[in-house]
């Protein structure tokens, strides 16, 4: 296929203008209209999709690459994350060691460490450095069960020869004035995921990548030849040689054969900039984030401008039909925030939001070609740990599409385990999430 005519303008997200008056927002990307052609079409303008397009354009500038999103860049989970950039993928390291053996477990952890470093380097390359803070991420506990779990993980790290130190309660208090019993320390970072996503979109546009938005994928259809796939949208069709579906938990509604990727809504709150005493209690410089070792229990970090961001609590199975559940989760998060430290008693919560993640039954993502469609790849299911890994997955898929399949890891697969989820079973799943949420509340008490 031929590229668009030289000089053809490519839409790109403009720089944000905080002084712009309401009603003067920049024009959204154009929609899919009629029949269009592309060498590679990426569906999804989040971090995974944009990373794929970016690395494809870098690896082969001759490709005609089209990115299509249901809304626009950073409109989904990649624009709603809490900015925790840490080395985590799949199950805890002790379970990974037992399931996959030492060599694979070590490679899994190292891949997530490398992904963090790659995102920090990408931010520097794209000029997104104002909100990036390198530092530490502490996974800590205040329960007996949590201590036992962290002890198993620490033993596994030692067996694998990986440098993940154990912190005592006193060492945690040296970093953050919060009462946790012990923790594991990881080298990590924090950043504004929306700023990175938009900067990545602009970098793609500068390389000639085309953007279309407000176009939700409806279906995949056979092309005119075996080398073509047709992607159907409300306003038209894209004929493409290769496609990457970076649609995360939308896989279910599209009927993609990738196993079960559950769509869950997770919640977060953020405060006004903290006063001096409160800011000092949470590290002052903001270079240490804390994640409770119990699933769904609160996690928090300090932002570059001194706000405290706190997430966690019971996830809700999407789609959510009323706002009562979300209001309850936000209320619980605010109550937990007040109990973190006395200096937070009078601090105002200024932001509340939710974002959709994709969960799999075994905790591993899915990054691979669709069964029966070797030129159509799916990326998703990072289970809430996608900030670093989504960028890494995009680079992996770009290499696979241009140079052949690179070395693989357990999540480089075409499908996750399937969970039977007929409509009558959804209340049971909701009840299971509620039980997990009650466990998180107990751990956080």
N, C-alpha and C positions, 0 to 999 in steps of 0.2 A: 504494500500500500504506500501511497505517496503522502508526504507530510503536507500540512496546510500551506497555502501560499506564503512565501517569505513576507515578513512584516505583518502577518495577520495578528491582530491584538489578542492577547490572552488575558482573561479576567484574573485578577489577583486581589486578595483581601487587602484593603488599604490600611495604612497605619491608623490606629485608634486616635480620635481627636476628642479629648475630654471636654473641650470648650465648645464643641458643636451643640447648637440648640436642639431640643427635641423635635423630631419630625424631619431631621436632615441627615438621617443615617445613610451610609453609602449604599448604592444599588447592590442587590444580591446578584449572585452569578446567574446567567441565563439558564433556562430550562432545556431539557432534551426536546427537540422539535424535529419531526420528520425522520428520515433515515440518515444515520451518520456512520462513518467508518473510522476505525482506529487500529493501530497495531496491537496495543495493550490498553485495556480499559480497567481502571481501578474503581470499584464501587465502595464508597466510604471515604470521607475526607477527615478521618481522625488520624491519630499518630501512626497506626499500622498501615493504613492506606497511603498516607502521604510519604511515609518512610519508603514504602515500596516504589512509589512514583519517583521520588528523589534519587534513590539508588539506581533505578532503571535508567533515568536520564543521565546520571553520571557515568554509568557503565557503557551505555550505547546512545550517544546523542542523536543518532539517526532515527530513533524510534518515535513514532507518533503516539504519544501517551495521553489518554483522556481520563480525567478523574470526575466521577459523578457522585453526588451526595443527595440524600433525601432532603437536606436543608442546605448546609454550607460548612466550610471548615470550622472545626472546634465546636460544632453545634451539639455533639453528643457527649459521651463519657470523657473524651480527650479534653474537653473544655470545662469539665466539672470535677476533676480530681482534686484531691487535697494536697497534691504536690510532693508526696513522700516518694523519694527515689532511692529505693533500697534493693539489696540483692536477695530476691526471693522468687522462686517459681516452683510450682508443684507442692508435694507434701513436705512436712518437716524432714530434715536431713536424716534423722534416725530411721524414719519410714522409707525414705528413698534408698538408704543403704540396704535395708532388709529386702526391699522389693527388687532393686536393680543391680545390687552389688557395688563394690567399692569404686571401680573405675568409672562407671556411669554416674554414680552419685557425686563423685568428685567433679566430673565434667559438667554435671547439671549446675552445681553451685558456682563453678568458675564461669560458666556461661552467663549467669545472672550478675556476677561481679563485673565481668567484661561489659555487660549491657549498661550498667550504671556509668562506667567510665566512658563508653561511647556516647551516651546522652550528654554528659558534661562537655565532652569534646565537640559534639554537634552544636550545643548551645553557643560555645565560643566561636565556632565557624560561622554561625548564623547571626552573631551579634546579640544573642539573648543572654546577657550576663547579669543584668541589674538585679534579677530576683533569684539567681542561682547561688546556693550556699552549700559548699561541701562541708562535711562534718561527720557526725555519728548518728546511728540509729540504734536505740536500745530496745530489745524485746525483753520485757520484765514481767514479774508476777508478784502477787501478794497472797497466793493460796498454796496449800500443800500440793494439790494436784499440779499446779503450774510449776512448782519447784521440781517435782519429779519429772515432768516433761522436759524442762530445760536441762536437767541433769542428763537425761538420755541424749538430748541433742548435743550437749557439750562433749559427751563421751564419743559420739559419732564424729564430731569435728576433729577431735584428737586422733581417732583411729584413721581418719582420712588425711591427716597432716595439714589441716586447714586452720588458718589463723583467725579464730573467732573467740576472743577472750571472754571469760566469765567476770561479771561485776558483782561486788557485794552491795549490800544495802547502803553502806557508807559511800562507796564509789559512785553509786547512782545519785545520792544526795549531793555529792560534790558537783554534779552536772545539773541536776534538776531537784528542786526542793519539794519532792513528792515521796510518800512513804511506800516504796516497793522493797521487797525482800532480797531479790537477786535478779540478774539479767544477763543477756548475751549482747556483746557490742559488735556492731558491724560498721565498716566504713561506708558512708552513704552521702546523700545530698538531698536538697529540697529545692523546688523551683515552681514557677507558675506554669502549669501544663497548657493553659490556653495560649499564653504568649509563645511557647515553643511551637504549638500546633499552627498558629497563624504565621509565624516566621517560616516554618517549613513549607507552608502553602505558597508563600511569596517566593521562596527559593525555587520551588518547583516551577512556578510561573516564569521566573527569570530564565529557566532552562528550556522554556517552550512547551511545558505541559499545559494542556487545555483543561478548563474547569467548567462544569455544568452543575447546577444545583436545583433545589426544590423539585427533585425528580426521584421518587421512590421506586426502587427496583420491584417489578411485578413478577417476572418469570425469566427463566433461561429457556431458549429454544434452539433446536438444531439450525445450523447455518446452511448456506447453499452448497457448501462443500464440507468435507470432513475437517478441514483446517479452519473453519469459521464457526463462531458461536454468536447467537443473537441474544441481546439483552433487551427485554421489553420494559418500557417505562410508560407512564400515563400519556405523555405527549409524543412518543415516537420510539424508535428502535435504534440500537447501536450494534453494528456488525463489527466483530473484533476477532483477531487471530488468537489472542490470549486474554484472559480475564482474571482479576484478583478480587474476591469478594471479602472485603474487610468490614463485614457487617455485624460481627460479634453475635449478640443474642438474638438478632433479627433472623438468624438462620432458621429458627423454628417456624416462624410465620411464612417464610419463603419455601419451606419444605425441602431444605437442602439436606442431602444424605450425609450429615456430619455427626450423627449421634445426637445426644441431648445437651444443648447449651442453654441453661436456665436463665431467663431474664429476671434479674433481681434489682430492685431499687435500694440503694444505700444512701445514707444521710450524713450531713455534716453541718456544723455551725462555725461562725467566726465572730470574734469580738471586735470592739473598737480597739485602737492602739492602746496597749496597756500602760498604766502609769509606771513610774520608775521602779517602785518596789516590786510590783507584780512581774515586770519584765525581768528583773534580776532573779526572781525565784524560778523562772523558766529558762535560765541560761544566758539571758541578756543578749548575747550575740546571735542567738537563734540557730546554733550549729549542732544541736542535739534534739532529735525527735524520739518520742517514746511510744511503743506499741505494746499493749497488754498481750501477754502470751495466750490468754483465753480467747477463743474465736468470738468475734463480735463485741468484745469488751472495748472500752474507749482507747483511742490513740490520738496523739496531739503533737503539734509542732508550733514553733513561733515563726511568723513570716518576717520578711525583710523590713516591713514597716511597723513591726512590733505587735501585730495582732496574734491572738491564739486561735488556731484552727483545731477543732476537735471533731472526730468522726467515730462511727461505730453504732452499736445498737442493732435491734432486730431489722433484718432486711425484709422488704415486702416483695411478694411475687407480682411481677408486672403482667398485664396492665392493672394499675390500681384504680378502682372504680369510685373511691371517695377519698377525701383528704384526712379523715379521722386518724388513720394509721400513721400517716406521715407526721401529723401534729403531735401524736403521742411519742413518736421517736424523737422529734426535736425537743419536746419538753423533757424527756429523759436525758438527752445529751446536755441540755442547759443545766439540769439539776446536777449531773455529774461534774460539769465544769465548775460550778460553785463549790463543790466539795473537794476539788483538787487542792485548793490552797485558800487560806483566809483572805489573801490579798485580792481574790477574784470576786468577793462577795458583791461589790457594787459595780462591777464592770458590765457594760451594756453589750448584749449580743446584737450585732448589726446585720448579720447575713445568715440565712438558712437556705440550704439547697439540697437537692437529691440528684443522683446520677445512676444510670443503669449499667450494671456489669453483667458479664456472662460467666456462669458457674458450670463446671462439669462434675460428674459424680466422683471422679478420681483426682480432682484438683489439678489436672494437667491441661494446658491449652490444646488447641487443634490447629496445626499449621501444615497444610498439605493439599494435594490436588483432590478434587471431588472424585469419588468412585465412578468410573466410566467416563470421566471428563478430564483427561490428563492435562489439558490446556486451561482449565478453570481451577484456580486455587482458592481455598478458604483460609481466613485468619481470624481467630477469636478464642474466647473462653479462658482469659488470663486469670479469672477468679479474683479480681480486685487487685492484682499485682502487675498491671499492664503498662505502667508508665515507662519503665526501662525496657521491658521485654517487647512491647509493641514496636518500638524502633528497631530492636534487634531482629524481630520477625520480618519486618519489611525488608531489611537488608538481606536476610536469608532467602526470602522469596525472589527478590530481584536477581540474586546470584543463580538460583535454581532455574529461572526463566531464561537467562542469557547464557550461562556457562554449564548448565546441567546440575544435577542434585549435589549439593555440598554435603559435608559430614552431617550425620543426623543425630538427634537426641530423642528421648521418649515422646516429646510433644510434637515432633515432626511426623505427623500421622494424618490420616484422612478422616478419622472419626473418633469421637469420644464414646464411652459406654452409653447405651441407650436406656433411658428411664421411661417406662410406660406412664404417660401423663394424660389420660383421657379426662374430660372435664369433671367427672365425679371424683377424681383423685386429687384435684387441686385443693380442696379444703384440708385433706390429710397432709399435703405438703405444707400448707400454711400453718397447720398445727405443729409440724416438726420445726419450722422456723421459729415459731413462738417458744418452743421448748429451748431452742438454742439461745434465744433472746433472754429467757429467764436465767439460763446459766451464766450469760454475760453479766446480767444485773447482779447476780450473786457474787461473781468474781470481782466486780467493781465496787462492791459495798465496803 
